[in-house]
């Protein structure tokens, strides 16, 4: 099941790339000088991307574990 390990690793890296994007974007928002409701609205737009990235990375790691166990 070597292919499952490699596929899981690729999916995990995609999830980590999404998390890096969220960190980069949030840091840019922090330095942009937005305050109050504008900052809240901008950060709330990042929440679905963050959750999808964490889920993708988790699924990829689960695929790696299953590939190792099989």
N, C-alpha and C positions, 0 to 999 in steps of 0.2 A: 504493500500500500504506500509505496514511496510517492506516488503521484498525489495522494491525499495530503501528505506532509508538505510537499512543495506548494500545492494549491492553498492550503491553510496558511502557509507563511506569506504568500503573496497577498491573500485577503487581509491578514493581520497588518501587513505593511500599508495597505490602502487605508485601513482604519486609523493607523498611526499618522498617516499623512493628513487625514481629515482632522485629527486632533491638533496636529501642528498648525493647520490652517486656522482653526478656531483660536488657538493661542496667539497666533500672529495678528489675526483680525481684532481680537479683544485688546491686545496691547496697542494696536493702532488707534482704536477707539478711545483708550485711556489717555493717550497723548494728544488726541484731537481737540480736547477742551470742551467736549459736550457735557452738559450738566442736566440733571433732573429727568424729565420725561423723555427727552431725546436720547439720552444715554440708555435709559431703561428699554426703550423701544428697539434701539440698535442691538443691545445685548440679547433681548428676547428673540430676535431673528436668528441668533447664533445657536440657541438652545436645540432646535431640531437637528442641526448639523452635528452638534456635539453628541447628542444621544445616538444618532445614526452611526457616527464614527466609533463610539464606544461599543455599540452592539456589533458592528462589523469586525472590530478587533477581537471581541469575545468569541464570535462565531469562528473566526479564523484560528484562534488559539484552541478552541474545542476540536476543530478539524485536525490540527496537529496532534493533539493528545490521542484522538481516536486513531489516527494513522500510525502512531507509535504503538498503541496497544494492539492493533491488528497486525 
